[in-house]
Amino acid sequence: MTAMSPLRISLSYFLSTALVSFIMQVVVFAITVMYFNLQDKLIVTANMLLSLLVVTIVNTAFATMFSLVIV
């Protein structure tokens, strides 16, 4: 139906899925940090945020690749 190659279509699916997954993880993380800050007075430092951001990006990539393999 489209003039795009199958590789380009798969890549666009991968990137859109990864972007949505990353945004969802960041939103849930922000809500969780706010909750723990209110309940337990937990403070997340900049170093923690940076390392958690790296973990989130890696997790997003692997989860997206895994879901593409299964589907």
N, CA, C and O atoms as a GROMACS GRO file, in nm:
protein
  284
    1MET      N    1   0.081  -0.119   0.000
    1MET     CA    2   0.000   0.000   0.000
    1MET      C    3   0.086   0.126   0.000
    1MET      O    4   0.037   0.234  -0.030
    2THR      N    5   0.213   0.111   0.034
    2THR     CA    6   0.300   0.228   0.040
    2THR      C    7   0.428   0.203  -0.037
    2THR      O    8   0.465   0.088  -0.062
    3ALA      N    9   0.495   0.310  -0.074
    3ALA     CA   10   0.619   0.297  -0.150
    3ALA      C   11   0.740   0.274  -0.060
    3ALA      O   12   0.852   0.263  -0.109
    4MET      N   13   0.718   0.267   0.069
    4MET     CA   14   0.828   0.247   0.162
    4MET      C   15   0.872   0.101   0.161
    4MET      O   16   0.792   0.010   0.140
    5SER      N   17   1.002   0.080   0.183
    5SER     CA   18   1.056  -0.055   0.189
    5SER      C   19   1.014  -0.121   0.320
    5SER      O   20   0.986  -0.052   0.418
    6PRO      N   21   1.011  -0.254   0.323
    6PRO     CA   22   0.976  -0.324   0.447
    6PRO      C   23   1.071  -0.291   0.563
    6PRO      O   24   1.029  -0.284   0.678
    7LEU      N   25   1.199  -0.270   0.531
    7LEU     CA   26   1.294  -0.233   0.636
    7LEU      C   27   1.259  -0.098   0.696
    7LEU      O   28   1.264  -0.080   0.817
    8ARG      N   29   1.224  -0.004   0.611
    8ARG     CA   30   1.189   0.130   0.660
    8ARG      C   31   1.060   0.127   0.742
    8ARG      O   32   1.047   0.201   0.840
    9ILE      N   33   0.965   0.045   0.703
    9ILE     CA   34   0.841   0.032   0.778
    9ILE      C   35   0.870  -0.029   0.916
    9ILE      O   36   0.818   0.018   1.017
   10SER      N   37   0.951  -0.133   0.919
   10SER     CA   38   0.987  -0.196   1.047
   10SER      C   39   1.062  -0.100   1.137
   10SER      O   40   1.039  -0.096   1.258
   11LEU      N   41   1.152  -0.022   1.078
   11LEU     CA   42   1.226   0.076   1.157
   11LEU      C   43   1.133   0.183   1.214
   11LEU      O   44   1.151   0.226   1.328
   12SER      N   45   1.036   0.225   1.136
   12SER     CA   46   0.942   0.326   1.188
   12SER      C   47   0.856   0.268   1.300
   12SER      O   48   0.826   0.338   1.396
   13TYR      N   49   0.815   0.141   1.288
   13TYR     CA   50   0.743   0.076   1.398
   13TYR      C   51   0.830   0.069   1.523
   13TYR      O   52   0.783   0.098   1.633
   14PHE      N   53   0.955   0.032   1.504
   14PHE     CA   54   1.047   0.021   1.618
   14PHE      C   55   1.064   0.156   1.688
   14PHE      O   56   1.053   0.164   1.811
   15LEU      N   57   1.090   0.260   1.612
   15LEU     CA   58   1.112   0.391   1.671
   15LEU      C   59   0.988   0.447   1.740
   15LEU      O   60   0.999   0.506   1.847
   16SER      N   61   0.872   0.429   1.680
   16SER     CA   62   0.750   0.480   1.743
   16SER      C   63   0.718   0.403   1.870
   16SER      O   64   0.675   0.462   1.970
   17THR      N   65   0.739   0.272   1.869
   17THR     CA   66   0.716   0.192   1.988
   17THR      C   67   0.814   0.229   2.098
   17THR      O   68   0.776   0.239   2.215
   18ALA      N   69   0.939   0.249   2.061
   18ALA     CA   70   1.040   0.287   2.160
   18ALA      C   71   1.008   0.423   2.221
   18ALA      O   72   1.023   0.442   2.342
   19LEU      N   73   0.965   0.517   2.139
   19LEU     CA   74   0.934   0.651   2.190
   19LEU      C   75   0.816   0.647   2.287
   19LEU      O   76   0.821   0.708   2.394
   20VAL      N   77   0.711   0.576   2.250
   20VAL     CA   78   0.595   0.565   2.338
   20VAL      C   79   0.633   0.495   2.469
   20VAL      O   80   0.591   0.538   2.577
   21SER      N   81   0.711   0.390   2.460
   21SER     CA   82   0.754   0.317   2.579
   21SER      C   83   0.838   0.406   2.669
   21SER      O   84   0.820   0.405   2.791
   22PHE      N   85   0.930   0.481   2.612
   22PHE     CA   86   1.015   0.570   2.690
   22PHE      C   87   0.933   0.676   2.761
   22PHE      O   88   0.954   0.703   2.880
   23ILE      N   89   0.839   0.737   2.690
   23ILE     CA   90   0.754   0.840   2.751
   23ILE      C   91   0.673   0.782   2.866
   23ILE      O   92   0.660   0.845   2.971
   24MET      N   93   0.617   0.662   2.846
   24MET     CA   94   0.539   0.599   2.953
   24MET      C   95   0.625   0.571   3.076
   24MET      O   96   0.581   0.592   3.189
   25GLN      N   97   0.748   0.524   3.054
   25GLN     CA   98   0.836   0.495   3.167
   25GLN      C   99   0.874   0.623   3.242
   25GLN      O  100   0.882   0.622   3.365
   26VAL      N  101   0.897   0.731   3.170
   26VAL     CA  102   0.933   0.857   3.235
   26VAL      C  103   0.816   0.911   3.317
   26VAL      O  104   0.835   0.960   3.428
   27VAL      N  105   0.694   0.901   3.263
   27VAL     CA  106   0.576   0.950   3.335
   27VAL      C  107   0.555   0.868   3.463
   27VAL      O  108   0.531   0.924   3.570
   28VAL      N  109   0.563   0.737   3.452
   28VAL     CA  110   0.545   0.651   3.570
   28VAL      C  111   0.656   0.676   3.671
   28VAL      O  112   0.631   0.678   3.792
   29PHE      N  113   0.778   0.695   3.624
   29PHE     CA  114   0.888   0.725   3.715
   29PHE      C  115   0.866   0.856   3.788
   29PHE      O  116   0.890   0.865   3.909
   30ALA      N  117   0.821   0.958   3.718
   30ALA     CA  118   0.796   1.088   3.781
   30ALA      C  119   0.687   1.076   3.888
   30ALA      O  120   0.700   1.133   3.996
   31ILE      N  121   0.582   1.003   3.859
   31ILE     CA  122   0.475   0.983   3.957
   31ILE      C  123   0.528   0.906   4.077
   31ILE      O  124   0.495   0.939   4.192
   32THR      N  125   0.609   0.805   4.053
   32THR     CA  126   0.665   0.725   4.162
   32THR      C  127   0.758   0.809   4.249
   32THR      O  128   0.754   0.798   4.372
   33VAL      N  129   0.842   0.891   4.188
   33VAL     CA  130   0.932   0.976   4.265
   33VAL      C  131   0.853   1.074   4.351
   33VAL      O  132   0.887   1.096   4.467
   34MET      N  133   0.748   1.132   4.295
   34MET     CA  134   0.665   1.224   4.373
   34MET      C  135   0.599   1.152   4.490
   34MET      O  136   0.594   1.206   4.601
   35TYR      N  137   0.548   1.032   4.466
   35TYR     CA  138   0.484   0.954   4.573
   35TYR      C  139   0.583   0.923   4.685
   35TYR      O  140   0.553   0.944   4.802
   36PHE      N  141   0.701   0.871   4.648
   36PHE     CA  142   0.800   0.838   4.750
   36PHE      C  143   0.850   0.962   4.822
   36PHE      O  144   0.883   0.955   4.941
   37ASN      N  145   0.856   1.074   4.753
   37ASN     CA  146   0.898   1.197   4.818
   37ASN      C  147   0.794   1.240   4.922
   37ASN      O  148   0.830   1.284   5.031
   38LEU      N  149   0.667   1.228   4.889
   38LEU     CA  150   0.562   1.265   4.983
   38LEU      C  151   0.552   1.168   5.100
   38LEU      O  152   0.533   1.210   5.214
   39GLN      N  153   0.564   1.039   5.072
   39GLN     CA  154   0.544   0.939   5.176
   39GLN      C  155   0.668   0.916   5.263
   39GLN      O  156   0.659   0.911   5.386
   40ASP      N  157   0.784   0.904   5.198
   40ASP     CA  158   0.905   0.864   5.271
   40ASP      C  159   1.013   0.971   5.273
   40ASP      O  160   1.121   0.948   5.326
   41LYS      N  161   0.985   1.087   5.216
   41LYS     CA  162   1.083   1.195   5.206
   41LYS      C  163   1.209   1.152   5.132
   41LYS      O  164   1.320   1.195   5.164
   42LEU      N  165   1.191   1.065   5.032
   42LEU     CA  166   1.301   1.017   4.950
   42LEU      C  167   1.341   1.125   4.850
   42LEU      O  168   1.256   1.178   4.778
   43ILE      N  169   1.467   1.156   4.845
   43ILE     CA  170   1.519   1.256   4.753
   43ILE      C  171   1.600   1.186   4.644
   43ILE      O  172   1.690   1.108   4.675
   44VAL      N  173   1.568   1.212   4.519
   44VAL     CA  174   1.641   1.155   4.406
   44VAL      C  175   1.741   1.259   4.358
   44VAL      O  176   1.702   1.369   4.317
   45THR      N  177   1.869   1.225   4.363
   45THR     CA  178   1.974   1.319   4.324
   45THR      C  179   1.994   1.319   4.173
   45THR      O  180   1.940   1.234   4.102
   46ALA      N  181   2.071   1.415   4.125
   46ALA     CA  182   2.100   1.424   3.981
   46ALA      C  183   2.178   1.303   3.932
   46ALA      O  184   2.155   1.256   3.821
   47ASN      N  185   2.270   1.252   4.014
   47ASN     CA  186   2.345   1.132   3.974
   47ASN      C  187   2.253   1.012   3.961
   47ASN      O  188   2.268   0.932   3.868
   48MET      N  189   2.158   0.999   4.051
   48MET     CA  190   2.062   0.890   4.043
   48MET      C  191   1.976   0.904   3.917
   48MET      O  192   1.951   0.806   3.848
   49LEU      N  193   1.933   1.026   3.889
   49LEU     CA  194   1.850   1.048   3.770
   49LEU      C  195   1.925   1.013   3.642
   49LEU      O  196   1.867   0.953   3.552
   50LEU      N  197   2.052   1.049   3.634
   50LEU     CA  198   2.130   1.019   3.515
   50LEU      C  199   2.146   0.869   3.496
   50LEU      O  200   2.127   0.818   3.385
   51SER      N  201   2.179   0.798   3.602
   51SER     CA  202   2.194   0.652   3.589
   51SER      C  203   2.061   0.585   3.559
   51SER      O  204   2.056   0.490   3.481
   52LEU      N  205   1.953   0.634   3.618
   52LEU     CA  206   1.822   0.577   3.590
   52LEU      C  207   1.776   0.608   3.447
   52LEU      O  208   1.705   0.528   3.386
   53LEU      N  209   1.816   0.722   3.394
   53LEU     CA  210   1.784   0.756   3.256
   53LEU      C  211   1.853   0.659   3.159
   53LEU      O  212   1.793   0.615   3.061
   54VAL      N  213   1.979   0.628   3.188
   54VAL     CA  214   2.052   0.532   3.105
   54VAL      C  215   1.985   0.395   3.110
   54VAL      O  216   1.967   0.330   3.008
   55VAL      N  217   1.948   0.352   3.230
   55VAL     CA  218   1.880   0.222   3.245
   55VAL      C  219   1.747   0.223   3.171
   55VAL      O  220   1.710   0.123   3.109
   56THR      N  221   1.675   0.333   3.177
   56THR     CA  222   1.546   0.345   3.109
   56THR      C  223   1.563   0.336   2.958
   56THR      O  224   1.485   0.269   2.891
   57ILE      N  225   1.664   0.402   2.905
   57ILE     CA  226   1.688   0.397   2.760
   57ILE      C  227   1.724   0.256   2.716
   57ILE      O  228   1.673   0.207   2.615
   58VAL      N  229   1.812   0.190   2.789
   58VAL     CA  230   1.851   0.052   2.755
   58VAL      C  231   1.731  -0.041   2.768
   58VAL      O  232   1.709  -0.126   2.681
   59ASN      N  233   1.654  -0.025   2.874
   59ASN     CA  234   1.535  -0.107   2.894
   59ASN      C  235   1.434  -0.087   2.780
   59ASN      O  236   1.375  -0.183   2.732
   60THR      N  237   1.416   0.037   2.739
   60THR     CA  238   1.324   0.066   2.630
   60THR      C  239   1.368  -0.003   2.502
   60THR      O  240   1.287  -0.063   2.432
   61ALA      N  241   1.497   0.006   2.471
   61ALA     CA  242   1.548  -0.056   2.348
   61ALA      C  243   1.530  -0.207   2.350
   61ALA      O  244   1.483  -0.265   2.252
   62PHE      N  245   1.566  -0.272   2.461
   62PHE     CA  246   1.555  -0.417   2.467
   62PHE      C  247   1.410  -0.464   2.469
   62PHE      O  248   1.376  -0.563   2.405
   63ALA      N  249   1.324  -0.395   2.541
   63ALA     CA  250   1.183  -0.435   2.545
   63ALA      C  251   1.118  -0.418   2.408
   63ALA      O  252   1.036  -0.500   2.368
   64THR      N  253   1.156  -0.312   2.337
   64THR     CA  254   1.100  -0.291   2.205
   64THR      C  255   1.150  -0.398   2.107
   64THR      O  256   1.073  -0.451   2.028
   65MET      N  257   1.278  -0.429   2.114
   65MET     CA  258   1.331  -0.535   2.028
   65MET      C  259   1.266  -0.669   2.060
   65MET      O  260   1.234  -0.745   1.968
   66PHE      N  261   1.246  -0.698   2.186
   66PHE     CA  262   1.181  -0.822   2.227
   66PHE      C  263   1.038  -0.830   2.173
   66PHE      O  264   0.996  -0.935   2.124
   67SER      N  265   0.965  -0.720   2.183
   67SER     CA  266   0.827  -0.724   2.135
   67SER      C  267   0.820  -0.735   1.983
   67SER      O  268   0.726  -0.793   1.930
   68LEU      N  269   0.919  -0.680   1.912
   68LEU     CA  270   0.921  -0.695   1.766
   68LEU      C  271   0.951  -0.838   1.726
   68LEU      O  272   0.901  -0.887   1.625
   69VAL      N  273   1.034  -0.907   1.805
   69VAL     CA  274   1.067  -1.046   1.775
   69VAL      C  275   0.944  -1.134   1.797
   69VAL      O  276   0.916  -1.225   1.718
   70ILE      N  277   0.870  -1.108   1.904
   70ILE     CA  278   0.753  -1.190   1.937
   70ILE      C  279   0.641  -1.165   1.838
   70ILE      O  280   0.576  -1.259   1.793
   71VAL      N  281   0.617  -1.040   1.805
   71VAL     CA  282   0.508  -1.006   1.713
   71VAL      C  283   0.557  -1.023   1.575
   71VAL      O  284   0.483  -1.000   1.480
   0.00000   0.00000   0.00000
